[in-house]
Amino acid sequence: MTASTENTFGTLRDARVAEGGSLSRSLVLDAGKSGDYSLHIVMEADSRLDLSVIVLPGASCRVDLRVDMEGPGAEAYLSGIYICPSNEAVCIRTDVNHKVHHCVSRQLFKGIAGGTARTDFYGKIMVAQDAQKTEAYQENHNLLISDTAKMDTKPQLEIYADDVKCSHGATVGRLNEEEQFYMRSRGIPEKEAMVLQMISFISPVVGHIPDPGTRAAVEEIAENAIRTM
């Protein structure tokens, strides 16, 4: 599969990125698109992959992503946000398998939960014994906006090679009060300071959405949702 950019992979279940090819896909879920979604990608040598998952308010879903890196020189970037201000239930699972040498994967997922929402993130990176010179990074960061929301995160690394660069990290926290105090001291109202913090929090993922039209629409919907949280 050669270079392509599409706004959904909801109907796609399996794909192979051919040697030297690239695949860019975004899944955008809103209140009318709740349900289960899965995607399995096999990557050949020197291929490129960019997947993003955008879960907007009102959507309850489970998203499963699996990437098998079977050719050297493959590079994959997986990212996503989930904004859950009410009673949504969102589960995202990623499974990235480095099967051969000299491949790179990066993952960045961010979530915001309020109300009685429940979110779960399970991310797994596996580096096979023959996958030397692997680089694999995974981050999952979350903001709790209410005392009744729940957020679970479980990043995992399984490494069987010895010449690799790998890391994973996860956080669940609240808005930074020191940043709010600084903005309020500069004349920014408390509510607006909180909004600006949340927009800044998700901006690295939203700004990476490859399609300009999708990116602009998500920016608008996300900001409107954040302002009502």
Secondary structure in CASP SS format (residue, H / E / C, confidence):
PFRMAT SS
TARGET T0000
AUTHOR 0000-0000-0000
METHOD secondary structure of the structure
MODEL  1
M C 1.00
T C 1.00
A C 1.00
S C 1.00
T E 1.00
E E 1.00
N C 1.00
T C 1.00
F C 1.00
G C 1.00
T C 1.00
L C 1.00
R C 1.00
D E 1.00
A E 1.00
R E 1.00
V E 1.00
A C 1.00
E C 1.00
G C 1.00
G C 1.00
S E 1.00
L E 1.00
S E 1.00
R E 1.00
S E 1.00
L E 1.00
V E 1.00
L E 1.00
D C 1.00
A C 1.00
G C 1.00
K C 1.00
S C 1.00
G E 1.00
D E 1.00
Y E 1.00
S E 1.00
L E 1.00
H E 1.00
I E 1.00
V E 1.00
M E 1.00
E C 1.00
A C 1.00
D C 1.00
S C 1.00
R E 1.00
L E 1.00
D E 1.00
L E 1.00
S E 1.00
V E 1.00
I E 1.00
V E 1.00
L C 1.00
P C 1.00
G C 1.00
A C 1.00
S C 1.00
C E 1.00
R E 1.00
V E 1.00
D E 1.00
L E 1.00
R E 1.00
V E 1.00
D E 1.00
M E 1.00
E C 1.00
G C 1.00
P C 1.00
G C 1.00
A C 1.00
E E 1.00
A E 1.00
Y E 1.00
L E 1.00
S E 1.00
G E 1.00
I E 1.00
Y E 1.00
I E 1.00
C E 1.00
P C 1.00
S C 1.00
N C 1.00
E C 1.00
A E 1.00
V E 1.00
C E 1.00
I E 1.00
R E 1.00
T E 1.00
D E 1.00
V E 1.00
N E 1.00
H E 1.00
K C 1.00
V C 1.00
H C 1.00
H C 1.00
C C 1.00
V E 1.00
S E 1.00
R E 1.00
Q E 1.00
L E 1.00
F E 1.00
K E 1.00
G E 1.00
I E 1.00
A E 1.00
G C 1.00
G C 1.00
T C 1.00
A C 1.00
R E 1.00
T E 1.00
D E 1.00
F E 1.00
Y E 1.00
G E 1.00
K E 1.00
I E 1.00
M E 1.00
V E 1.00
A C 1.00
Q C 1.00
D C 1.00
A C 1.00
Q C 1.00
K C 1.00
T E 1.00
E E 1.00
A E 1.00
Y E 1.00
Q E 1.00
E E 1.00
N E 1.00
H E 1.00
N E 1.00
L E 1.00
L E 1.00
I C 1.00
S C 1.00
D C 1.00
T C 1.00
A C 1.00
K E 1.00
M E 1.00
D E 1.00
T E 1.00
K E 1.00
P E 1.00
Q E 1.00
L E 1.00
E E 1.00
I E 1.00
Y C 1.00
A C 1.00
D C 1.00
D C 1.00
V E 1.00
K E 1.00
C E 1.00
S E 1.00
H E 1.00
G E 1.00
A E 1.00
T E 1.00
V E 1.00
G E 1.00
R C 1.00
L C 1.00
N C 1.00
E H 1.00
E H 1.00
E H 1.00
Q H 1.00
F H 1.00
Y H 1.00
M H 1.00
R H 1.00
S H 1.00
R C 1.00
G C 1.00
I C 1.00
P C 1.00
E H 1.00
K H 1.00
E H 1.00
A H 1.00
M H 1.00
V H 1.00
L H 1.00
Q H 1.00
M H 1.00
I H 1.00
S H 1.00
F H 1.00
I H 1.00
S H 1.00
P H 1.00
V H 1.00
V H 1.00
G C 1.00
H C 1.00
I C 1.00
P C 1.00
D C 1.00
P H 1.00
G H 1.00
T H 1.00
R H 1.00
A H 1.00
A H 1.00
V H 1.00
E H 1.00
E H 1.00
I H 1.00
A H 1.00
E H 1.00
N H 1.00
A H 1.00
I H 1.00
R H 1.00
T C 1.00
M C 1.00
END
